[in-house]
């Protein structure tokens, strides 16, 4: 008896305006559930207090980042708030080989690049519950000046226009509910026929079993001589 069909893992893209909490959701998925792995982005921005190279980001120089672009090492990249960010292709390839859902915490520009290059990726836009919440979260970091916070809010205002192009919208008003909803999306996506490995073969196998059951039933129903 089948309890589940083997399926291809789905790359999961989380995008949102700054301060919405997409990074917190991404790490919660990886920390709490099996078969989720975080894609560590490359960036030219300086590390913030407490950030670790190779865990939070791959911190590189602008020269190294440009070399990654020219070498086609990135599946997406963008300049955000004056810094370059990108997703190394090796992250997705390694996760695919291990059968894991790779979680990409990227900006809206990068999400659209992923959509063009990796059509099977699932794009989730994390929606902020209110502008006040964004302001509170951004200022609570204590890592940016108020002018920078305002710049991020203005950028977020434009990013909201792109939400309509995503596959799913999840409001992050409550972290636990938001994490549960994103995980449910991935679970549902895993059951799409196009993600099931050799679905045609699975159908043929089950059809053959049904034919065998029918033949056995016919033989058992025949009167004995």
C-alpha positions in Angstrom: 0.0 0.0 0.0 1.3 3.4 -0.9 1.5 6.0 1.9 2.9 8.7 -0.3 4.4 9.2 -3.8 8.0 10.3 -4.2 8.2 13.9 -5.4 10.7 16.5 -6.5 11.4 19.1 -3.8 10.2 22.6 -4.7 12.4 25.7 -4.4 10.6 28.1 -2.1 11.0 31.9 -2.7 10.1 34.3 0.2 10.0 37.9 -0.8 8.6 41.0 1.0 9.3 44.6 1.9 12.1 45.1 4.5 10.8 44.6 8.1 8.0 42.1 7.1 9.8 39.2 8.7 10.5 36.9 5.8 14.0 36.1 7.1 12.6 35.0 10.5 10.0 32.8 8.7 12.7 31.3 6.5 14.9 30.4 9.4 11.9 29.0 11.4 11.1 26.6 8.5 14.7 25.3 8.4 15.1 25.1 12.2 11.8 23.3 12.9 11.1 21.0 10.0 12.9 18.3 8.1 13.7 18.7 4.4 14.0 22.5 4.5 17.4 24.1 3.9 18.3 27.8 3.8 19.9 29.3 0.7 22.7 31.5 1.9 22.7 34.6 -0.4 25.9 36.3 -1.5 26.0 40.0 -0.7 28.3 43.0 -0.9 26.8 44.7 2.2 28.8 44.7 5.5 27.8 42.1 8.1 25.6 43.4 10.9 26.3 42.7 14.5 25.8 39.0 15.2 25.8 37.9 11.6 28.1 35.1 10.6 29.7 34.7 7.2 28.4 31.5 5.5 25.4 31.2 7.8 23.5 34.5 7.4 25.1 35.6 4.1 28.1 34.9 2.0 29.8 38.3 2.4 31.9 39.1 -0.7 33.5 42.1 -2.3 31.9 43.9 -5.3 34.7 42.5 -7.5 34.0 38.9 -6.4 30.2 39.5 -6.9 30.8 40.8 -10.4 32.9 37.7 -11.2 30.0 35.5 -10.0 27.7 37.3 -12.4 30.0 36.9 -15.3 30.6 33.3 -14.5 26.9 32.6 -14.5 27.2 31.4 -10.9 24.0 33.2 -9.8 20.4 32.2 -10.6 19.3 35.7 -9.6 20.9 38.9 -8.4 19.8 42.5 -7.8 21.0 45.8 -6.3 19.0 46.7 -3.2 19.6 49.8 -1.1 23.0 50.3 -2.7 24.2 46.7 -2.1 24.3 43.7 -4.4 22.5 40.4 -3.4 22.4 37.1 -5.3 21.6 33.4 -5.0 24.4 31.0 -5.9 23.2 28.3 -8.3 25.1 25.7 -6.3 22.7 26.2 -3.4 19.7 25.0 -5.5 21.7 22.2 -7.1 22.9 20.8 -3.8 19.4 20.9 -2.2 17.8 19.2 -5.3 20.4 16.4 -5.0 19.5 15.9 -1.3 15.8 16.0 -1.9 15.3 19.1 0.2 13.2 22.2 -0.2 15.6 25.1 -0.6 14.3 28.3 1.0 15.3 31.6 -0.8 15.0 34.8 1.2 15.3 37.4 -1.5 13.9 40.6 -2.8 11.1 41.1 -5.3 13.4 41.7 -8.2 15.2 38.5 -7.5 11.9 36.6 -7.2 10.9 37.6 -10.7 14.3 36.4 -12.1 13.7 33.1 -10.3 10.3 32.8 -11.9 11.8 33.2 -15.4 14.8 30.9 -14.8 13.2 28.2 -12.5 9.5 28.0 -13.4 8.8 25.2 -10.9 9.8 27.5 -8.0 7.0 28.5 -5.6 6.8 32.2 -4.9 5.3 33.5 -1.7 4.9 37.2 -0.9 5.0 37.9 2.8 2.5 40.7 3.4 3.0 43.2 6.2 -0.1 43.7 8.4 0.3 47.4 8.6 2.7 50.3 7.9 3.0 50.9 11.6 4.2 47.3 12.1 6.9 47.9 9.4 8.1 51.1 11.1 8.3 49.4 14.5 10.2 46.4 13.2 12.7 48.4 11.2 13.4 50.9 13.9 13.6 48.1 16.6 16.7 46.7 14.8 18.7 49.7 15.7 21.0 49.0 12.7 19.9 51.9 10.4 19.5 55.6 10.6 15.9 57.0 10.3 16.7 58.2 6.8 17.6 54.7 5.8 14.4 53.4 7.4 12.3 55.8 5.5 14.1 54.8 2.3 13.3 51.1 3.0 9.6 52.0 3.5 9.5 53.9 0.3 11.0 50.9 -1.5 8.5 48.6 0.2 5.6 50.8 -1.0 6.7 50.0 -4.6 7.4 46.4 -3.9 3.8 45.8 -2.8 2.7 46.5 -6.4 4.5 43.2 -7.4 2.6 41.0 -4.9 0.0 40.2 -7.5 2.6 38.3 -9.6 3.3 35.8 -6.8 1.7 32.4 -6.3 0.7 32.9 -2.7 0.2 35.8 -0.2 0.8 35.2 3.5 0.2 38.0 6.0 2.8 38.0 8.8 0.8 39.3 11.7 1.5 36.4 13.9 4.8 34.5 13.3 3.5 31.0 14.3 0.5 31.2 11.9 2.6 32.6 9.1 5.2 29.8 9.4 2.4 27.2 9.5 0.8 28.7 6.4 4.0 28.7 4.4 4.7 25.1 5.4 1.2 24.1 4.4 1.8 25.7 1.0 4.9 23.6 0.4 3.1 20.5 1.6 0.2 21.1 -0.9 2.7 21.9 -3.7 4.4 18.6 -3.1 1.2 16.8 -4.1 0.9 18.4 -7.6 1.1 15.7 -10.3 3.9 17.6 -12.1 6.1 17.3 -9.0 5.6 13.5 -8.5 8.6 11.5 -9.8 7.6 9.3 -12.8 3.9 9.9 -12.3 3.1 8.1 -15.5 5.0 5.1 -14.3 3.1 5.2 -11.0 -0.2 5.3 -12.9 0.8 2.4 -15.0 1.9 0.4 -12.0 -1.4 0.9 -10.2 -3.4 0.2 -13.3 -1.6 -3.1 -13.6 -2.3 -4.0 -10.0 -6.0 -3.2 -10.6 -6.1 -5.5 -13.6 -4.5 -8.2 -11.5 -7.1 -7.8 -8.7 -9.9 -7.9 -11.3 -8.5 -11.1 -12.8 -8.2 -12.7 -9.3 -11.7 -11.6 -8.5 -13.0 -13.1 -11.7 -11.3 -16.4 -11.0 -12.5 -16.5 -7.4 -16.1 -15.9 -8.5 -16.2 -18.7 -11.0 -18.0 -21.9 -9.8 -15.8 -24.9 -9.2 -16.2 -27.9 -11.4 
